[in-house]
Amino acid sequence: MFIFSFLLGGLGAFIAIKFAGKLGLIDIPNHRSSHAHITPKGGGIGVLAAFLLGSLMLQIPISLWLPSLVIALIGLWGGDKRCLSVKERLLIQFGCSLVFLVFFLYSKQVAAAGYLLCIPLSVFIVGTSNFYNFMDGIDGIAGVTGVVGFSLLGFHNRIFGTNDTYTTLSLILAFSCLGFLCFNFPKAKVFLGDLGSVLLGFVFACLTIVLSETLVDFIVMVGFLAPFYFDELLTMVVRIKNRDDLTLAHRKHMYQLLTNELGIRHWKVALVYGVAQLVIGGSVIFLKPGGLYFILPAYLVYSLVFVWASRLIRRKVFVQCK
């Protein structure tokens, strides 16, 4: 199953390379881009295929895979094809997240008051979906993050969980991302597109919720995507401070500054993010038996390191531009 997922991930990327032009799925560089050449997108179709086939074979509840399918198709139609506005996409994303959450909470037989969790959890799901999309801006970074993030989910669930079905599904996604990387790393011949990146963020957030039996579980698994959260949140703070319009696209993320302004190769930055993700995720799994008294200080240290790195990089970019 894992080999088949790897092959599907690569096949989807190959098909996108061959037919993206005819389907209008071409990424044309502009002043916000981190690449200089016209590149096909929509390569996440293989990841979607692996996820759907894996879900059907493993008998994953339809309340998980159907909203994920809708999210991917909206990413393709609304994002990659540019046929929907940002508000329309957000509305559909929140709708899909609420469908998943209502059926999930119902399956857990929670009390009526428990459905109030739908509000913050839907924000978490939609936020993660779009964060993953925003961070998919250079060669390899989204694929590497997918391999590491879903592998950590599978590893964590194998150690602490009780349902190996979701361990298998997590690894299916990791292997499909690995197959995609054959055409996206170290030099991208194709991009995931919104179809793939929003899908990966959505499924990651949903699996984090499904696999969380306690608050500690949730906090640990959120850390498996920590570099993306840190970079996006820090960038939002910087942009708010500079009074930038948050609805406009930009290239002020830390990973973009490293590649565009400081000239570091894409694959090197992607690997650094992947290693940081593995270190953070591995360490919080190790610290989990100690509870929040150990996990939260660790996150504090990591966040301070990211803040320090962000300040250092942005100061260096400012000096060069000056």
C-alpha positions as CSV (number, residue, x, y, z in Angstrom):
1,M,0.0,0.0,0.0
2,F,2.8,2.4,0.8
3,I,4.7,1.6,-2.4
4,F,1.5,2.1,-4.4
5,S,0.9,5.5,-2.6
6,F,4.5,6.5,-3.5
7,L,3.9,5.6,-7.1
8,L,0.5,7.5,-7.2
9,G,2.2,10.6,-5.8
10,G,4.8,10.5,-8.5
11,L,2.3,9.6,-11.2
12,G,0.1,12.5,-10.3
13,A,3.1,14.9,-10.6
14,F,4.0,13.4,-14.0
15,I,0.5,13.7,-15.3
16,A,0.4,17.3,-14.2
17,I,3.6,18.1,-16.0
18,K,2.2,16.6,-19.2
19,F,-1.3,18.0,-19.2
20,A,-1.2,21.1,-17.0
21,G,-0.7,23.4,-20.0
22,K,-3.9,22.1,-21.8
23,L,-5.9,22.4,-18.5
24,G,-4.7,26.0,-17.8
25,L,-2.8,24.9,-14.7
26,I,0.3,26.9,-15.2
27,D,2.1,29.0,-12.6
28,I,3.5,32.2,-14.3
29,P,6.1,34.0,-12.2
30,N,5.4,37.5,-11.1
31,H,6.9,40.0,-8.6
32,R,5.6,37.8,-5.7
33,S,7.0,34.6,-7.0
34,S,10.1,32.8,-5.6
35,H,10.7,31.0,-9.0
36,A,11.7,32.4,-12.4
37,H,10.3,29.9,-14.8
38,I,6.8,29.0,-15.9
39,T,5.9,25.8,-14.0
40,P,3.0,23.4,-14.1
41,K,0.9,23.1,-11.0
42,G,-1.8,20.7,-9.8
43,G,0.8,18.0,-9.0
44,G,-1.1,17.2,-5.8
45,I,-3.6,15.2,-7.8
46,G,-1.5,12.0,-7.0
47,V,-1.6,12.8,-3.3
48,L,-5.3,13.2,-3.5
49,A,-5.7,9.9,-5.3
50,A,-3.6,8.1,-2.7
51,F,-5.5,9.6,0.1
52,L,-8.9,8.7,-1.4
53,L,-7.9,5.1,-2.3
54,G,-6.3,4.7,1.1
55,S,-9.4,6.0,2.9
56,L,-11.7,3.7,1.0
57,M,-9.5,0.6,1.6
58,L,-9.1,1.4,5.3
59,Q,-12.9,2.2,5.6
60,I,-12.2,5.7,6.9
61,P,-15.4,7.5,7.7
62,I,-16.9,9.4,4.8
63,S,-17.2,12.5,7.1
64,L,-13.4,12.8,6.8
65,W,-12.6,12.0,3.2
66,L,-15.6,13.6,1.5
67,P,-15.0,17.1,2.9
68,S,-11.3,16.6,2.1
69,L,-12.2,15.8,-1.5
70,V,-14.3,19.0,-1.7
71,I,-11.5,21.0,-0.2
72,A,-9.1,19.7,-2.8
73,L,-11.5,20.3,-5.7
74,I,-12.2,23.9,-4.4
75,G,-8.4,24.4,-4.2
76,L,-8.1,23.3,-7.9
77,W,-11.1,25.2,-9.2
78,G,-11.0,28.2,-6.9
79,G,-7.3,28.6,-6.3
80,D,-5.4,27.0,-9.2
81,K,-7.9,28.0,-11.8
82,R,-8.7,31.3,-10.0
83,C,-12.5,30.9,-10.4
84,L,-13.5,31.7,-6.9
85,S,-12.8,34.7,-4.6
86,V,-11.0,34.4,-1.3
87,K,-14.2,34.9,0.6
88,E,-16.0,32.2,-1.4
89,R,-13.2,29.7,-0.8
90,L,-13.1,30.5,3.0
91,L,-16.8,30.0,3.2
92,I,-16.6,26.6,1.6
93,Q,-13.6,25.7,3.8
94,F,-15.4,26.5,7.0
95,G,-18.4,24.6,5.7
96,C,-16.3,21.5,5.1
97,S,-14.6,21.8,8.4
98,L,-18.0,22.1,10.2
99,V,-19.3,19.0,8.4
100,F,-16.3,17.0,9.5
101,L,-16.5,18.3,13.1
102,V,-20.2,17.8,13.6
103,F,-20.1,14.2,12.5
104,F,-16.9,13.5,14.4
105,L,-18.3,14.9,17.7
106,Y,-21.5,13.0,17.1
107,S,-19.5,9.8,16.7
108,K,-17.9,10.6,20.1
109,Q,-21.3,11.1,21.7
110,V,-20.3,14.4,23.3
111,A,-22.7,16.4,25.3
112,A,-24.5,19.3,23.6
113,A,-22.1,21.8,25.1
114,G,-19.3,19.9,23.4
115,Y,-20.4,21.2,20.0
116,L,-19.2,24.6,21.0
117,L,-15.8,23.3,20.2
118,C,-16.8,23.5,16.5
119,I,-16.0,27.2,16.5
120,P,-12.3,27.1,17.6
121,L,-11.6,23.8,15.9
122,S,-13.0,25.0,12.6
123,V,-10.7,28.0,12.9
124,F,-7.8,25.6,13.5
125,I,-8.6,23.5,10.5
126,V,-9.2,26.4,8.1
127,G,-6.1,28.2,9.5
128,T,-3.9,25.1,9.1
129,S,-5.2,24.5,5.5
130,N,-4.3,28.0,4.4
131,F,-1.1,28.2,6.4
132,Y,0.1,25.1,4.5
133,N,-0.9,26.8,1.3
134,F,0.8,30.1,2.1
135,M,4.0,28.2,3.0
136,D,4.1,26.3,-0.3
137,G,6.2,28.9,-2.0
138,I,9.6,27.3,-2.8
139,D,10.8,24.0,-4.3
140,G,10.4,21.1,-2.0
141,I,9.2,22.8,1.2
142,A,5.5,21.5,1.1
143,G,6.5,18.0,0.1
144,V,9.3,17.7,2.7
145,T,6.9,19.0,5.4
146,G,4.3,16.5,4.3
147,V,6.7,13.6,4.5
148,V,7.9,14.6,8.0
149,G,4.6,15.8,9.4
150,F,2.5,12.8,8.4
151,S,5.3,10.4,9.4
152,L,5.4,12.0,12.8
153,L,1.6,11.6,13.1
154,G,1.9,7.9,12.2
155,F,4.8,7.3,14.6
156,H,3.1,9.1,17.4
157,N,-0.1,7.1,16.9
158,R,1.8,3.9,16.7
159,I,3.3,4.5,20.1
160,F,0.4,6.2,22.0
161,G,-2.7,5.5,19.9
162,T,-5.1,2.6,19.7
163,N,-6.2,2.7,16.1
164,D,-3.6,1.6,13.6
165,T,-5.9,2.5,10.7
166,Y,-5.0,6.2,11.1
167,T,-1.3,5.3,11.4
168,T,-1.6,3.6,8.0
169,L,-3.5,6.5,6.5
170,S,-0.9,9.0,7.8
171,L,1.9,7.0,6.2
172,I,0.0,6.7,3.0
173,L,0.0,10.5,2.8
174,A,3.7,10.6,3.8
175,F,4.7,8.2,1.0
176,S,2.5,10.0,-1.6
177,C,4.3,13.2,-0.7
178,L,7.6,11.4,-1.1
179,G,6.6,10.3,-4.6
180,F,5.6,13.8,-5.5
181,L,9.0,15.1,-4.3
182,C,10.7,13.1,-7.1
183,F,9.4,15.8,-9.5
184,N,9.6,18.8,-7.0
185,F,12.9,18.4,-5.3
186,P,15.7,19.7,-5.5
187,K,14.4,21.6,-8.5
188,A,10.7,21.8,-9.1
189,K,9.3,20.5,-12.4
190,V,5.8,20.8,-11.0
191,F,4.0,22.4,-8.0
192,L,1.4,20.9,-5.7
193,G,-0.9,23.7,-6.4
194,D,-3.8,24.7,-4.0
195,L,-5.3,21.3,-4.8
196,G,-2.5,19.6,-2.9
197,S,-1.3,22.1,-0.4
198,V,-4.7,23.0,1.0
199,L,-5.6,19.3,1.1
200,L,-2.5,18.4,3.1
201,G,-3.2,21.2,5.6
202,F,-6.9,20.2,6.0
203,V,-6.2,16.5,6.4
204,F,-3.3,17.1,8.8
205,A,-5.6,19.3,11.0
206,C,-8.5,16.7,10.9
207,L,-6.2,13.8,11.7
208,T,-4.8,15.8,14.6
209,I,-8.3,16.2,16.0
210,V,-9.3,12.6,15.3
211,L,-6.2,11.2,17.1
212,S,-6.3,13.5,20.1
213,E,-7.7,11.7,23.1
214,T,-6.5,14.4,25.5
215,L,-5.4,18.1,25.3
216,V,-1.8,16.9,25.6
217,D,-2.2,14.7,22.5
218,F,-3.5,17.7,20.6
219,I,-0.7,20.1,21.7
220,V,1.9,17.5,20.9
221,M,0.6,16.8,17.4
222,V,0.2,20.5,16.5
223,G,4.0,20.7,17.0
224,F,4.5,18.3,14.0
225,L,3.8,21.3,11.8
226,A,5.6,23.9,14.1
227,P,7.9,25.6,11.5
228,F,4.9,26.4,9.3
229,Y,2.9,27.8,12.2
230,F,5.9,29.8,13.6
231,D,6.8,31.3,10.2
232,E,3.2,32.2,9.3
233,L,2.3,33.7,12.7
234,L,5.5,35.7,12.9
235,T,5.0,37.0,9.4
236,M,1.5,38.0,10.2
237,V,2.7,39.9,13.3
238,V,5.4,41.7,11.2
239,R,2.8,42.6,8.5
240,I,0.3,43.9,11.1
241,K,3.1,46.0,12.7
242,N,3.9,47.4,9.2
243,R,0.2,48.0,8.6
244,D,0.2,45.8,5.5
245,D,-3.0,44.6,3.9
246,L,-3.2,41.0,5.1
247,T,-5.5,40.0,2.2
248,L,-2.8,40.8,-0.3
249,A,-0.3,38.2,-1.4
250,H,3.4,38.8,-0.5
251,R,6.8,37.2,-0.1
252,K,7.7,38.3,3.4
253,H,7.8,34.8,5.0
254,M,11.1,33.9,6.5
255,Y,11.6,31.1,4.0
256,Q,11.0,33.6,1.2
257,L,13.5,36.1,2.5
258,L,16.1,33.3,2.7
259,T,15.6,32.3,-0.9
260,N,14.7,35.6,-2.6
261,E,16.7,38.2,-0.7
262,L,19.6,36.2,0.7
263,G,20.0,33.9,-2.3
264,I,20.0,30.6,-0.5
265,R,19.1,27.6,-2.7
266,H,15.5,26.4,-2.3
267,W,16.3,22.8,-1.5
268,K,18.6,23.9,1.3
269,V,15.9,26.1,3.0
270,A,13.4,23.2,2.5
271,L,15.7,20.8,4.2
272,V,16.4,23.2,7.1
273,Y,12.6,23.5,7.7
274,G,12.2,19.7,7.5
275,V,15.0,19.1,10.0
276,A,13.6,21.7,12.4
277,Q,10.2,20.1,12.0
278,L,11.7,16.7,12.8
279,V,13.6,18.0,15.8
280,I,10.6,19.8,17.3
281,G,8.2,16.9,16.6
282,G,10.6,14.3,17.9
283,S,11.4,16.2,21.1
284,V,7.8,16.8,22.1
285,I,7.0,13.1,21.5
286,F,9.9,12.3,23.9
287,L,8.7,14.9,26.4
288,K,5.1,13.8,26.3
289,P,5.2,11.5,29.3
290,G,6.2,14.5,31.4
291,G,3.0,16.3,30.4
292,L,2.5,20.0,29.7
293,Y,5.1,21.0,32.3
294,F,7.8,19.8,29.9
295,I,6.1,20.3,26.5
296,L,5.1,24.0,26.9
297,P,8.5,25.2,28.0
298,A,10.0,23.3,25.0
299,Y,7.6,25.2,22.7
300,L,8.5,28.4,24.3
301,V,12.2,27.8,23.7
302,Y,11.6,26.9,20.0
303,S,9.3,29.9,19.5
304,L,12.0,32.2,20.9
305,V,14.6,30.7,18.6
306,F,12.3,31.3,15.6
307,V,11.7,34.9,16.8
308,W,15.4,35.4,17.1
309,A,16.1,33.9,13.6
310,S,13.3,36.0,12.1
311,R,14.7,39.2,13.6
312,L,18.2,38.3,12.4
313,I,17.1,37.5,8.9
314,R,14.9,40.5,8.5
315,R,17.6,42.8,9.8
316,K,20.1,41.4,7.3
317,V,17.6,41.8,4.5
318,F,16.9,45.4,5.5
319,V,20.6,46.2,5.6
320,Q,21.1,44.7,2.1
321,C,18.2,46.6,0.7
322,K,19.4,49.8,2.2
